[in-house]
Amino acid sequence: MNINAALAGLGSIAKGVVGLGLALIPAALVADIFFPGTTNIVSNLGGFVELFTDNGVTGLIVLLLVLAIVD
């Protein structure tokens, strides 16, 4: 097995894990709407966005980079 095949396999696994996480976020949001306080995802997402917005333009640039990587 060469290094390119190993990295391609690792990349596909990482992409699958990120895809699963992104699919679970809306499900957790719906669960938190119907049963408030069960997942705390609204406050967690708010804190995550606040981490970026507290740093001004630098935080905005990093947020855009994170969104570009996730996309």
MIVODO-49922 format. One record per residue (C-alpha): residue number from 1; residue in one letter; x, y, z. Coordinates in Angstrom, 2 decimals, decimal comma, padded with zeros to 5 digits. Layout:
BEGIN
GUDREN  nudren  keza       px       py       pz
GUDREN     NUM     a        X        Y        Z
...
//
This chain:
BEGIN
GUDREN  nudren  keza       px       py       pz
GUDREN       1     m   000,00   000,00   000,00
GUDREN       2     n   001,44   003,35  -000,94
GUDREN       3     i   001,08   006,58   001,01
GUDREN       4     n  -001,37   008,12  -001,48
GUDREN       5     a  -003,83   005,27  -001,05
GUDREN       6     a  -003,51   005,45   002,73
GUDREN       7     l  -004,14   009,20   002,76
GUDREN       8     a  -007,08   008,82   000,38
GUDREN       9     g  -008,61   006,21   002,68
GUDREN      10     l  -008,03   008,40   005,73
GUDREN      11     g  -009,57   011,36   003,91
GUDREN      12     s  -012,67   009,41   003,01
GUDREN      13     i  -013,09   008,26   006,62
GUDREN      14     a  -012,72   011,83   007,88
GUDREN      15     k  -015,22   013,05   005,29
GUDREN      16     g  -017,72   010,41   006,42
GUDREN      17     v  -017,34   011,35   010,09
GUDREN      18     v  -017,80   015,06   009,33
GUDREN      19     g  -020,82   014,26   007,15
GUDREN      20     l  -022,35   012,22   009,96
GUDREN      21     g  -021,79   015,05   012,42
GUDREN      22     l  -023,35   017,58   010,07
GUDREN      23     a  -026,35   015,29   009,59
GUDREN      24     l  -026,85   014,92   013,35
GUDREN      25     i  -026,88   018,67   014,05
GUDREN      26     p  -030,38   019,28   012,57
GUDREN      27     a  -031,69   016,19   014,37
GUDREN      28     a  -030,36   017,52   017,67
GUDREN      29     l  -031,88   020,93   016,95
GUDREN      30     v  -035,30   019,36   016,38
GUDREN      31     a  -034,96   017,30   019,55
GUDREN      32     d  -034,01   020,44   021,49
GUDREN      33     i  -037,05   022,28   020,12
GUDREN      34     f  -039,48   019,52   021,11
GUDREN      35     f  -037,73   018,69   024,41
GUDREN      36     p  -035,91   021,84   025,60
GUDREN      37     g  -032,65   021,29   027,43
GUDREN      38     t  -032,08   017,72   026,26
GUDREN      39     t  -029,14   018,40   023,95
GUDREN      40     n  -028,19   022,03   024,73
GUDREN      41     i  -027,13   022,34   021,09
GUDREN      42     v  -028,55   025,85   020,75
GUDREN      43     s  -026,33   027,19   023,54
GUDREN      44     n  -023,36   025,18   022,28
GUDREN      45     l  -023,73   026,56   018,75
GUDREN      46     g  -024,14   030,05   020,16
GUDREN      47     g  -020,93   029,66   022,14
GUDREN      48     f  -019,13   028,32   019,08
GUDREN      49     v  -020,14   031,31   016,97
GUDREN      50     e  -019,30   033,66   019,85
GUDREN      51     l  -015,74   032,31   019,90
GUDREN      52     f  -015,28   033,60   016,38
GUDREN      53     t  -017,14   036,89   016,73
GUDREN      54     d  -015,26   037,99   019,87
GUDREN      55     n  -012,03   038,22   017,85
GUDREN      56     g  -013,25   040,73   015,27
GUDREN      57     v  -011,99   040,47   011,70
GUDREN      58     t  -009,56   037,67   012,56
GUDREN      59     g  -012,39   035,58   013,94
GUDREN      60     l  -014,48   036,27   010,86
GUDREN      61     i  -011,66   035,13   008,58
GUDREN      62     v  -011,17   031,95   010,62
GUDREN      63     l  -014,93   031,29   010,57
GUDREN      64     l  -014,95   031,62   006,77
GUDREN      65     l  -012,00   029,22   006,54
GUDREN      66     v  -013,80   026,68   008,73
GUDREN      67     l  -016,92   026,95   006,59
GUDREN      68     a  -014,82   026,51   003,43
GUDREN      69     i  -013,21   023,36   004,84
GUDREN      70     v  -016,55   021,87   005,94
GUDREN      71     d  -018,11   022,57   002,56
//
